[in-house]
Amino acid sequence: MFQGAADINLDAKGRFAIPSKYREALVSEDGRVVIAAHPHGCLLVYPVHAWEPIRDQVLSAPSLDPRAASLKRLIVGLAQEETLDSAGRVLIMPKLRKHAGLEKGICLIGQGSHFELWSDERWLLQEQAIMNIGETGLPPGFENLAF
């Protein structure tokens, strides 16, 4: 399970190092991960085995529905499978970096089965929106949350 946040940097080649405490759990037997675009303007980083059912679910949507087709193009069409290098770095292709507005500083945010990867600027906006959630009310399913 992936939880927590890590501030990391992209290098000049568009690679980022996965924090060592997550590497073993994130990569499959052969060191591969999947990086996919999310409609909210971030990227998703999945272990290959966790990505495959998500991909299959997205692909099962009707291709003639324009909204479904658009999501398929974004989520599956831009998904990339990458292998970690010997330093635990992963390359993010330019099209995905552009989609998420990634430049130098990025945030890796644990989401249980995967990570979200945000630009520092977009993550700051997300944090601000989260802090204002009291103004709009809790989303469905969170009404009885106690912690």
ABEGO torsion letter per residue (X at the ends): XBBEBBBBBBBAAGBBBBBAAAAAAABBAAGBBBBBBBAAGBBBBBBAAAAAAAAAAAAABBAABAAAAAAAAAAAAABBBBBBBAAGBBBBBAAAAAAAGBBABBBBBBAGABBBBBBAAAAAAAAAAAAAAAAAEBBBGAAABBX
